[in-house]
Amino acid sequence: MSDVTQILSQIESGDPSAAEQLLPLVYDELRKLAQENPGQTLQATALVHEAYIRLVGVEKAQRWNSRRHFFGAAAEAMRRILINLIKPRS
């Protein structure tokens, strides 16, 4: 089991310190995902932080089956954040 997968499991189990351990391990990969969106108005760092908070900073821990599952969810979260930024408000 990779370090990321193990920490994701700890987050799911309710370990409050696990989220702090996860960010340094996934930050570079999340930044690469964030930079794949040319022309976006949100800086990559801000996008990564917002997505991370949505994924890990919730009261009820989400279940991540694997590292791949986590990064897929992170990519989806970033897309949703960007869509919400450009979506006209009525």
C-alpha positions in Angstrom: 0.0 0.0 0.0 1.4 3.4 -1.0 1.9 6.2 1.5 -0.9 8.1 -0.1 -3.3 5.2 0.0 -2.5 4.5 3.6 -3.0 8.1 4.6 -6.3 8.2 2.7 -7.4 5.2 4.7 -6.4 7.0 7.9 -8.5 10.0 6.9 -11.4 7.8 6.3 -10.9 6.3 9.7 -11.2 9.7 11.3 -7.5 10.4 12.1 -7.3 14.2 12.4 -3.6 14.4 11.7 -3.8 12.4 8.5 -5.0 15.3 6.3 -1.9 17.3 7.3 0.3 14.4 6.3 -1.4 14.0 2.9 -0.9 17.4 1.5 2.9 17.4 1.2 2.7 14.0 -0.6 0.1 15.0 -3.2 0.7 18.7 -3.6 3.1 18.6 -6.7 0.7 16.2 -8.6 -2.3 18.4 -7.8 -0.4 21.5 -9.1 0.3 19.6 -12.3 -3.4 18.8 -12.7 -4.3 22.5 -11.9 -1.8 23.8 -14.5 -3.4 21.6 -17.3 -6.2 24.2 -17.6 -4.7 27.0 -19.7 -6.5 30.4 -19.6 -8.0 29.8 -16.2 -8.5 32.9 -14.0 -7.7 31.1 -10.8 -4.0 30.6 -10.0 -2.9 26.9 -9.7 -2.1 27.3 -6.0 -5.5 28.7 -5.1 -7.2 26.0 -7.2 -5.2 23.2 -5.5 -6.0 24.6 -2.0 -9.7 25.0 -2.8 -10.0 21.5 -4.2 -8.0 20.0 -1.3 -10.3 21.6 1.2 -13.3 20.2 -0.6 -11.9 16.7 -0.7 -10.3 16.4 2.7 -11.7 19.3 4.8 -15.2 18.0 5.1 -16.8 16.8 8.4 -17.7 13.4 7.1 -14.6 11.6 5.7 -14.9 10.5 2.1 -13.9 7.0 1.1 -11.0 6.7 -1.3 -10.4 3.3 -2.9 -6.9 4.2 -4.1 -4.5 6.9 -5.0 -5.9 6.9 -8.5 -9.4 7.4 -7.1 -8.3 10.4 -5.0 -6.5 12.1 -7.9 -9.5 11.5 -10.2 -11.8 13.1 -7.6 -9.3 16.0 -7.3 -9.3 16.6 -11.0 -13.1 16.6 -10.9 -13.2 19.0 -8.0 -10.9 21.4 -9.8 -13.1 21.2 -13.0 -16.2 22.0 -10.9 -14.4 24.9 -9.2 -13.4 26.4 -12.5 -16.9 25.9 -14.0 -18.5 27.7 -11.0 -16.1 30.6 -11.6 -17.2 31.1 -15.2 -20.8 30.2 -14.8 -23.0 33.3 -15.0 -25.0 33.9 -11.8 -28.6 34.7 -12.1 
